């Protein structure tokens, strides 16, 4: 079986970013499924073009391979920020160029095509290609569009582009042979809105590579009064770290040995760095790292931070890459936010408060736990990750669903 995955922001394993499809793809390859991931050249988070890729011409593409997974990099134009008109042009450029390249016949014919958000334009290219080749189309929903830009970005639901996104999402969902959702209750959004039957949904959360965390040494009790709370991931507007910073003044006074370590990059990084310097906050900034380097980074943490901006989005649950990694690393989690089906509550792997005002007390409670208490929290998280976030298990679930759809299409064809 040959599977094409079209995801503008998919990342290669040697870079920091979203490696969901690579992790699934390399496991599918061991089951005889050929995976080709089509993505764009311009990095969503770092706002850079890859220096190693010669993509200076509009019609140039680059093909690379990692552990049996092929990446086809489509050149996409740069833009200044995520709310700019340039980003919209970037999305449409990817749809046009990805479709043209894959429709050319130079890459053969797939047996199935998966189109993944976050951009609906890339997923729409997948839908059109599936129609061209008369193969099943899988729509993977990782963000709810247009609900995400309305809830987090503050856009009006009457904005013409938001209305267009709603139309596009409906067309993609209605035409899909299968809809993959990452959060546990996302299917309810589509069932309520478009009356899509239950049997067309498959839940595959964002997982983690359990094996790379298996050699993590147990949490060592730190000598002295220091306490390092780690955050990994993007430093963007939607991550809300400014609100975390708002609490650091009081925390610094009450907990002098506390330090927040931010591992990642994004458009708010320099603003946060300047604020930390100007206000004397106990914050260390580290750059984004490839997934393979994350276990060594998280080994230093006493606990790890998750913060959710208040949003109606989270009534459908969450699926956070960082949370899967924290749990796999066996780290206790300090979780700030309100969401349905909270994995930290379900697993007993940390301390949960529903709003940012509860952060200082929750942090004090986490620091006040004895070493054995935090280790036990981390162990519960690790067990939960092994059961729910292991890419090996999730890829088997995915492969079985793909084979069923292809077989059904062939039998009915």
Buried (B, 14 or more C-beta within 10 A) or exposed (E): BBBBBBBBBBBBBEBBBBBBBBBBBBBBBEBEBBBBBBBBBBBBBBBEBBEEBEBEEEEBBBEEEBEBBBBBBBBBBEBEEBBEEBBBEBBBBBBBBBBEBBBEEEBEEBBBBBBBBBBBBBBBBBBBBBEEBEBBBBBBBBBBBBBBBBBBBEBEEEBEEBEEBBEBBEBBBEBBBBBBBBBBBBBBBBBEBEEBEEEBBBBBBBBBBBEBBEEBEEBEEEEEEEBBBBBBBBBBBBBBBEBBBEBBEEBBEEBEEBBBBBBBBBBBBEEBBEBBEEEEBBBEBEEBBBBEEBBEBBBEBBBBBBBBBBBEBBBBBBBBBBBBBBBBBBBBBBBBBBBEBBBBEEBBBBBBBBEBEBBBEBBBEBBEBEEEEBBBBBBBBBBBBBEBBBBBBBBBEBBEBBBEBBEEBEEEE
